[in-house]
Amino acid sequence: MAILRDLPGVQVTVQVAGKDAKEYDADEEGEQPLAGDPACPTVTKYIESIDDARFAIKVTASSDYEWGYRNHALAAEVKIDGNRISSKRISAPGEFTMDGKKAFCEQSQNWKKYKLTFSSVSTIEDNHPERLERDLEAVKQLGLIRVTIERWIVIPQSAPRPRSRSVHKARKFEFLEKSMKGKAISHGTSWVNHHPFFFRDNTTTNKKNPVQTIT
């Protein structure tokens, strides 16, 4: 698990097929683009992915964290392959799991939750310059799971927050071989096996700056 030294009492773990994934430390030099905001402390770990395996992100907050502030909460936001997946408000010690993306289905006119699944990446040979440029941009954050921890002040409100209405279907990760040169990336993330979901949250927050990022 990623232990946040700058945020005592908070840990982040990726679970694959229901079990904690084995983590590997990054090289000493690291990959600077993963850090995002240089002012925000960052922990970087690597895991192995499995074809078609479901996975989830578990955030654990313990009593070691300073919970004493009035209306204070933490928020964990997850982005995968550069796409925002989910966020979780944490107001007390406990374990909190994010295993899918909530989106609106135009066909059924219902909100649904799509499970996170690893999808293998394949390469093809093609010398078309436009395709190469597009693929080079697409693979910049491919295979990256980013978890950002923020401090929030919770403020009750009567109106619900606006939410994305986009539906993400299973995707095919096929890129030009040149665009993947030098990248040790084997999988991206697809959203599959949806089920109905109903929102109950009706609060807003006043965000602080991120206090920790995990990649």
Secondary structure, DSSP 8 states (H G I E B T S, - for coil): -EE-TTSTTEEEEEEETTEE--EEE--SS--GGGG-STTS-EE-EEE---TT-BEEEEEEE-TTS---STTEEEEEEEEETTEEEEEEEE-SSEEEEE-EEEEEETTTTEEEEEEEEEEEEEEE----HHHHHHHHHHTSSTT-EEEEEEEEEEEE-SS-------------EEEEGGGGTT----EEEEEEEEEE------EEEEEEEEEEEE-
